[in-house]
Amino acid sequence: MIKETIKALSNAYHEDVIAIRRHLHQHPELSYQEKETGLFIAQKLEEYGIPYEHGIADNGVVGLIHGRNGSDKVTALRADIDALPILEANDVPYKSKKEGIMHACGHDVHTASLLGAARILNEVKDQFDGTIKLIFQPAEERLPGGASIMIKEGVLENPAPSTIFGQHVHPPLEVGKIGLRPGKYMASADELYLTVKGQGGHAALPHDGIDPIVITAHIITALQQIVSRNANPAIPSVLSLGKINSTGGATNIIPNEVKLEGTFRTMNEEWRFEAHRRMKKIAHSIAEGMGGEADLHILVGYPFLVNDAPLTQKVRQRAEEYLGKENVVELPIRMTAEDFAYYSQAMPACFYRLGTGNPEKGITSPIHTNTFDVDEECLSLSIGLMAWLAVKELEERE
């Protein structure tokens, strides 16, 4: 049976995939700068005998594995390839060699997993009909997101997949398990940049100026009403302000200007843009009423990620068949964001979580931290499961 073949190949290629992951971990590249990573992926696909195109969205790579009989069925597997501007603190042999850059979100695992799955699928291509598109995507970590660029450049065409799958490391979930959730799963994410202007002066004489710090304090408090008093409780929403700076202020100086940065996240597109309108109105009205000015620039980011319910149910069944029912768990909604959402808005998609944690080995650090790491036992599971899901998807589309 093909399942047993995939499992055997997963075990056989496990050490090779660990080596790939470690190479990528040692040589991380930031979003939109993944030149060497793209070349490495292309080299591996060439080594495996898989045709590919390099240079989509600059550093993206797309491979194609054609099965037997020339069927027009197509499904896609996606991995992101970029790293984060974080100085790694791990003391491991494969520690990042680029100071201040680290694969702290597991994209090295994602890329290595897709390369391993591609190698397996190429070995068994005479046992399935259809085509599997391999999408190695740059720039997941920075707006506008590599997914949006790759889609604009035709990654979902010629051939056009009818479904797409992606995975993401998940430290809270122990190695050997995966997690998924049908329907709305991850939030949209917009960046907020607020500038409040007043008239600075001596802190002992506030009546001679217009204090932008006081105006800002009122705006911060009022903006929280967007979620607590305006949002429908049935629509998950988060508004957080994470940075505030004044220009020229001191203990005895009222500044001329205050700048804030934050994020707004939700799971409803209509409410998303209504909230934008309300935020701008609140900021402008409060500042004007207190004699100042406010300008709120909203950088529209990724949409919310929705897992197609029928497809995700099939993935659950297929994963249970491959891993055992006890190793497939239901996940809660997350207010984090992921540019795989662009694919999920364009076609039936399933984005699942790969368990990578192991408390006994001390592997518990969250993603986006300088001590993040994974239990590399996850790689034999990840490459086999991705291959299995792709094959089963093509089988059911006959």
VEXDREN-2710 file (C-alpha; in Angstrom, 1 decimal):
% VEXDREN-2710
k/r/px/py/pz
1/MET/0.0/0.0/0.0
2/ILE/1.1/3.5/-0.7
3/LYS/0.7/4.6/2.9
4/GLU/3.3/2.0/4.0
5/THR/5.6/3.1/1.2
6/ILE/5.3/6.7/2.3
7/LYS/6.1/5.9/5.9
8/ALA/9.1/3.8/5.0
9/LEU/10.5/6.7/2.8
10/SER/9.8/9.1/5.6
11/ASN/12.0/7.1/7.9
12/ALA/14.6/6.6/5.3
13/TYR/14.8/10.3/4.5
14/HIS/14.5/11.6/8.1
15/GLU/18.2/12.2/8.6
16/ASP/18.6/14.0/5.3
17/VAL/15.6/16.3/6.1
18/ILE/17.2/17.0/9.5
19/ALA/20.4/18.1/7.7
20/ILE/18.4/20.3/5.4
21/ARG/16.6/21.9/8.3
22/ARG/19.8/22.5/10.1
23/HIS/21.4/24.1/7.0
24/LEU/18.5/26.4/6.6
25/HIS/18.6/27.2/10.3
26/GLN/22.2/28.2/10.1
27/HIS/21.7/30.4/7.1
28/PRO/18.5/32.3/7.7
29/GLU/17.4/35.2/5.4
30/LEU/14.9/38.0/6.1
31/SER/11.7/38.6/4.2
32/TYR/12.3/39.7/0.6
33/GLN/16.0/38.8/0.9
34/GLU/15.8/35.0/0.6
35/LYS/18.2/34.7/-2.4
36/GLU/20.4/31.9/-1.1
37/THR/17.5/30.1/0.4
38/GLY/15.7/30.1/-3.0
39/LEU/18.8/28.9/-4.8
40/PHE/19.2/26.1/-2.2
41/ILE/15.7/24.9/-2.7
42/ALA/16.1/24.9/-6.5
43/GLN/19.3/22.9/-6.1
44/LYS/17.5/20.3/-4.0
45/LEU/14.6/20.0/-6.5
46/GLU/17.1/19.6/-9.3
47/GLU/18.9/16.9/-7.3
48/TYR/15.6/15.1/-6.8
49/GLY/14.7/15.4/-10.6
50/ILE/11.7/17.6/-10.0
51/PRO/11.0/20.3/-12.6
52/TYR/10.7/23.8/-11.0
53/GLU/10.6/27.5/-11.7
54/HIS/12.7/29.9/-9.6
55/GLY/12.2/33.6/-9.2
56/ILE/8.4/34.0/-8.6
57/ALA/8.0/36.9/-6.3
58/ASP/11.8/37.3/-6.7
59/ASN/12.9/34.4/-4.4
60/GLY/10.0/32.0/-4.6
61/VAL/10.3/28.5/-6.1
62/VAL/7.5/26.4/-7.6
63/GLY/8.0/22.7/-8.4
64/LEU/5.7/20.3/-10.2
65/ILE/5.4/16.6/-9.7
66/HIS/3.4/14.9/-12.4
67/GLY/1.8/11.5/-11.6
68/ARG/0.8/8.9/-14.1
69/ASN/-1.7/9.1/-17.0
70/GLY/-1.6/12.9/-17.5
71/SER/-4.7/13.6/-15.3
72/ASP/-5.7/17.3/-15.0
73/LYS/-6.2/17.0/-11.2
74/VAL/-4.0/19.4/-9.3
75/THR/-3.4/20.0/-5.6
76/ALA/-0.8/22.3/-3.9
77/LEU/1.5/22.1/-0.9
78/ARG/3.0/25.4/0.5
79/ALA/5.9/26.3/2.7
80/ASP/7.2/29.7/3.7
81/ILE/11.0/30.3/3.6
82/ASP/11.8/33.6/5.4
83/ALA/13.3/34.2/8.9
84/LEU/13.0/36.9/11.6
85/PRO/15.2/39.7/12.9
86/ILE/16.0/38.0/16.2
87/LEU/19.4/37.2/17.8
88/GLU/19.4/33.5/18.5
89/ALA/20.3/32.5/22.1
90/ASN/20.3/28.7/21.6
91/ASP/23.5/26.9/22.2
92/VAL/23.2/24.2/19.5
93/PRO/25.5/23.0/16.7
94/TYR/23.2/24.4/14.1
95/LYS/22.8/27.9/15.6
96/SER/22.3/30.8/13.2
97/LYS/25.5/32.0/11.6
98/LYS/23.9/35.4/10.8
99/GLU/23.9/37.6/13.8
100/GLY/20.5/39.1/14.5
101/ILE/18.6/36.8/12.1
102/MET/17.0/33.6/13.1
103/HIS/14.4/31.0/12.0
104/ALA/12.4/31.7/15.1
105/CYS/9.1/30.9/13.5
106/GLY/9.9/27.4/12.1
107/HIS/10.0/28.3/8.5
108/ASP/13.2/26.2/8.2
109/VAL/11.1/23.2/9.4
110/HIS/8.4/24.1/6.9
111/THR/10.8/24.3/4.0
112/ALA/12.7/21.2/4.9
113/SER/9.3/19.4/5.3
114/LEU/8.1/20.3/1.9
115/LEU/11.4/19.3/0.3
116/GLY/11.2/16.0/2.1
117/ALA/7.6/15.5/1.0
118/ALA/8.5/16.4/-2.5
119/ARG/11.3/13.8/-2.6
120/ILE/8.8/11.1/-1.3
121/LEU/6.1/12.1/-3.8
122/ASN/8.6/12.0/-6.7
123/GLU/9.5/8.5/-5.6
124/VAL/5.9/7.3/-5.7
125/LYS/4.6/9.4/-8.6
126/ASP/3.9/6.2/-10.6
127/GLN/1.3/5.3/-8.0
128/PHE/-1.0/8.4/-8.3
129/ASP/-2.8/10.4/-11.0
130/GLY/-2.6/14.1/-11.2
131/THR/-0.1/16.9/-10.4
132/ILE/1.2/18.2/-7.1
133/LYS/2.3/21.8/-7.1
134/LEU/5.1/22.7/-4.6
135/ILE/5.0/26.3/-3.5
136/PHE/8.1/27.6/-1.6
137/GLN/7.0/31.1/-0.7
138/PRO/9.1/34.1/0.4
139/ALA/8.2/36.9/2.8
140/GLU/5.5/35.5/5.0
141/GLU/6.6/37.7/7.9
142/ARG/6.3/41.2/6.3
143/LEU/3.5/43.0/4.5
144/PRO/2.2/42.8/1.9
145/GLY/3.1/39.1/2.3
146/GLY/4.7/36.8/-0.3
147/ALA/1.5/34.9/-0.8
148/SER/-0.2/37.9/-2.2
149/ILE/2.7/38.6/-4.6
150/MET/3.0/35.0/-5.7
151/ILE/-0.8/34.9/-6.4
152/LYS/-0.6/38.1/-8.5
153/GLU/2.3/36.5/-10.4
154/GLY/0.2/33.5/-11.3
155/VAL/1.2/30.8/-8.8
156/LEU/-2.4/29.5/-8.7
157/GLU/-2.5/29.1/-12.5
158/ASN/-0.9/26.9/-15.2
159/PRO/-1.7/24.4/-13.7
160/ALA/-4.4/25.7/-11.3
161/PRO/-4.7/23.7/-8.1
162/SER/-8.2/23.0/-6.8
163/THR/-7.0/22.7/-3.2
164/ILE/-4.0/23.7/-1.1
165/PHE/-2.4/22.6/2.2
166/GLY/0.0/24.3/4.5
167/GLN/1.4/23.5/7.9
168/HIS/3.0/25.5/10.8
169/VAL/5.1/24.4/13.8
170/HIS/3.3/24.5/17.1
171/PRO/5.4/24.3/20.3
172/PRO/2.5/23.9/22.7
173/LEU/1.6/20.6/20.9
174/GLU/3.8/17.7/21.6
175/VAL/5.8/16.1/18.8
176/GLY/3.9/13.2/17.2
177/LYS/0.6/15.1/17.0
178/ILE/-1.0/17.6/14.7
179/GLY/-3.9/20.0/15.3
180/LEU/-6.5/21.6/13.1
181/ARG/-9.7/23.6/13.1
182/PRO/-12.4/23.8/10.4
183/GLY/-13.8/27.2/9.5
184/LYS/-12.4/30.6/10.6
185/TYR/-9.1/29.9/12.3
186/MET/-6.7/32.9/12.2
187/ALA/-7.4/36.6/12.2
188/SER/-6.8/39.4/9.7
189/ALA/-4.0/41.7/10.8
190/ASP/-3.8/45.5/10.2
191/GLU/-1.0/47.8/11.4
192/LEU/-2.0/51.1/13.1
193/TYR/0.3/54.2/12.9
194/LEU/-1.2/57.1/14.9
195/THR/0.4/60.6/15.0
196/VAL/-1.0/63.1/17.5
197/LYS/0.1/66.7/17.2
198/GLY/-0.1/69.5/19.8
199/GLN/1.9/72.5/20.8
200/GLY/4.8/71.8/23.0
201/GLY/6.2/74.0/25.8
202/HIS/7.3/74.1/29.4
203/ALA/5.8/71.3/31.5
204/ALA/5.1/73.8/34.3
205/LEU/3.0/76.0/32.0
206/PRO/0.7/73.5/30.2
207/HIS/-1.9/76.2/29.7
208/ASP/0.4/77.9/27.1
209/GLY/0.4/74.9/24.8
210/ILE/-1.6/71.9/23.7
211/ASP/-0.5/68.7/25.4
212/PRO/-0.4/65.8/22.8
213/ILE/0.3/63.3/25.6
214/VAL/-3.0/64.0/27.3
215/ILE/-4.8/63.9/24.0
216/THR/-3.1/60.6/23.2
217/ALA/-4.2/59.2/26.6
218/HIS/-7.8/60.0/25.8
219/ILE/-7.5/58.4/22.3
220/ILE/-5.9/55.2/23.7
221/THR/-8.8/54.8/26.2
222/ALA/-11.4/55.6/23.6
223/LEU/-10.0/53.2/21.0
224/GLN/-10.5/50.3/23.3
225/GLN/-14.3/50.9/23.0
226/ILE/-14.0/49.6/19.4
227/VAL/-13.7/46.1/20.8
228/SER/-15.5/46.4/24.2
229/ARG/-18.5/48.5/23.0
230/ASN/-18.7/48.4/19.2
231/ALA/-17.7/44.9/18.1
232/ASN/-20.3/42.2/17.9
233/PRO/-19.3/39.7/20.6
234/ALA/-19.7/36.9/18.1
235/ILE/-16.9/38.4/16.0
236/PRO/-13.5/37.9/17.6
237/SER/-11.6/41.2/17.6
238/VAL/-8.4/42.5/19.2
239/LEU/-7.0/46.1/19.3
240/SER/-3.5/46.4/20.9
241/LEU/-1.2/49.4/21.0
242/GLY/2.4/48.2/21.4
243/LYS/4.6/51.3/21.0
244/ILE/4.4/55.0/22.0
245/ASN/7.0/57.7/21.6
246/SER/7.0/61.5/21.9
247/THR/9.1/63.8/19.9
248/GLY/11.2/66.1/22.0
249/GLY/9.5/65.5/25.4
250/ALA/11.3/65.4/28.8
251/THR/10.5/65.6/32.5
252/ASN/9.9/69.3/32.1
253/ILE/9.0/69.5/28.4
254/ILE/5.7/69.0/26.8
255/PRO/6.4/67.6/23.3
256/ASN/4.9/68.7/20.0
257/GLU/4.1/65.3/18.8
258/VAL/3.3/61.7/20.0
259/LYS/3.5/58.6/17.8
260/LEU/1.8/55.3/18.5
261/GLU/1.9/51.9/16.7
262/GLY/-0.4/49.0/17.2
263/THR/-2.5/46.3/15.5
264/PHE/-6.2/45.5/14.9
265/ARG/-7.3/41.9/14.2
266/THR/-10.6/40.4/13.5
267/MET/-12.4/37.7/11.6
268/ASN/-15.1/39.6/9.6
269/GLU/-14.2/41.7/6.6
270/GLU/-17.2/44.0/6.8
271/TRP/-16.6/44.7/10.5
272/ARG/-12.9/45.0/9.8
273/PHE/-13.3/48.1/7.6
274/GLU/-16.1/49.5/9.7
275/ALA/-13.7/49.4/12.6
276/HIS/-11.1/51.3/10.6
277/ARG/-13.6/54.0/10.0
278/ARG/-14.6/54.3/13.6
279/MET/-10.9/54.3/14.8
280/LYS/-10.1/57.2/12.5
281/LYS/-13.2/59.1/13.6
282/ILE/-12.4/58.6/17.3
283/ALA/-8.8/59.8/16.9
284/HIS/-9.7/62.8/14.8
285/SER/-12.6/63.9/16.9
286/ILE/-10.8/63.7/20.3
287/ALA/-7.7/65.5/19.0
288/GLU/-9.8/68.2/17.4
289/GLY/-11.9/68.7/20.5
290/MET/-8.8/69.1/22.6
291/GLY/-7.2/71.6/20.2
292/GLY/-4.8/69.2/18.5
293/GLU/-4.6/67.0/15.4
294/ALA/-4.5/63.3/14.8
295/ASP/-3.6/61.3/11.8
296/LEU/-4.3/57.5/11.8
297/HIS/-2.7/55.6/9.0
298/ILE/-3.9/52.0/8.8
299/LEU/-1.8/49.6/6.8
300/VAL/-4.2/46.9/5.6
301/GLY/-2.6/43.5/6.2
302/TYR/-3.5/39.8/5.7
303/PRO/-7.1/38.8/5.6
304/PHE/-8.5/36.2/8.0
305/LEU/-7.6/32.6/7.4
306/VAL/-10.5/30.2/6.9
307/ASN/-10.1/26.4/6.7
308/ASP/-12.6/24.9/4.2
309/ALA/-14.8/22.8/6.5
310/PRO/-15.4/19.8/4.2
311/LEU/-11.7/19.7/3.2
312/THR/-10.5/20.0/6.8
313/GLN/-12.8/17.2/7.8
314/LYS/-11.2/15.0/5.1
315/VAL/-7.8/16.1/6.4
316/ARG/-8.8/15.0/9.9
317/GLN/-9.9/11.6/8.6
318/ARG/-6.7/11.2/6.5
319/ALA/-4.5/12.3/9.4
320/GLU/-6.2/9.9/11.8
321/GLU/-5.6/7.1/9.3
322/TYR/-1.9/8.0/9.0
323/LEU/-1.1/9.0/12.6
324/GLY/-3.8/7.4/14.7
325/LYS/-6.9/9.2/16.1
326/GLU/-5.3/10.0/19.4
327/ASN/-2.6/12.1/17.6
328/VAL/-5.1/14.5/15.9
329/VAL/-6.5/17.3/18.0
330/GLU/-8.9/20.2/17.7
331/LEU/-7.4/23.7/17.9
332/PRO/-9.0/26.9/19.2
333/ILE/-9.3/30.1/17.2
334/ARG/-6.1/32.1/17.1
335/MET/-5.8/35.9/16.8
336/THR/-2.4/35.6/15.2
337/ALA/-2.2/36.1/11.5
338/GLU/-0.6/34.2/8.6
339/ASP/-0.5/35.1/4.9
340/PHE/-1.6/31.6/3.9
341/ALA/-4.9/33.3/4.4
342/TYR/-4.6/34.7/0.9
343/TYR/-4.7/31.2/-0.5
344/SER/-7.6/30.3/1.8
345/GLN/-9.6/33.2/0.5
346/ALA/-8.9/32.1/-3.1
347/MET/-9.7/28.4/-2.9
348/PRO/-10.5/25.5/-0.6
349/ALA/-7.6/25.3/1.8
350/CYS/-6.4/23.6/5.0
351/PHE/-3.8/25.0/7.3
352/TYR/-2.8/22.7/10.2
353/ARG/-0.4/22.7/13.1
354/LEU/2.6/20.4/13.5
355/GLY/3.4/19.4/17.1
356/THR/7.1/20.3/17.8
357/GLY/7.3/20.5/21.5
358/ASN/9.0/18.2/23.9
359/PRO/9.2/19.3/27.6
360/GLU/11.4/16.3/28.5
361/LYS/14.0/17.7/26.1
362/GLY/13.4/21.3/27.3
363/ILE/11.9/22.2/23.9
364/THR/9.1/24.5/25.0
365/SER/9.9/28.0/23.9
366/PRO/7.2/29.8/21.8
367/ILE/7.7/30.9/18.3
368/HIS/9.2/34.4/17.7
369/THR/11.5/34.0/20.8
370/ASN/15.3/33.8/20.7
371/THR/15.3/30.3/22.3
372/PHE/12.7/28.7/19.9
373/ASP/13.6/25.2/18.7
374/VAL/11.9/22.0/17.7
375/ASP/12.1/18.4/18.4
376/GLU/13.4/17.2/15.1
377/GLU/11.5/13.9/15.4
378/CYS/8.6/16.0/14.0
379/LEU/10.3/16.0/10.6
380/SER/9.6/12.3/9.8
381/LEU/6.0/12.9/10.6
382/SER/5.7/16.1/8.7
383/ILE/7.2/14.9/5.4
384/GLY/5.2/11.7/5.4
385/LEU/1.9/13.4/6.3
386/MET/2.2/16.1/3.7
387/ALA/2.9/13.5/1.1
388/TRP/0.0/11.3/2.3
389/LEU/-2.4/14.3/2.3
390/ALA/-1.5/15.2/-1.3
391/VAL/-1.8/11.6/-2.6
392/LYS/-5.2/11.1/-0.9
393/GLU/-6.5/14.4/-2.2
394/LEU/-5.7/13.4/-5.7
395/GLU/-7.3/10.0/-5.2
396/GLU/-10.5/11.5/-4.0
397/ARG/-10.7/13.9/-6.9
398/GLU/-10.7/11.1/-9.5
END
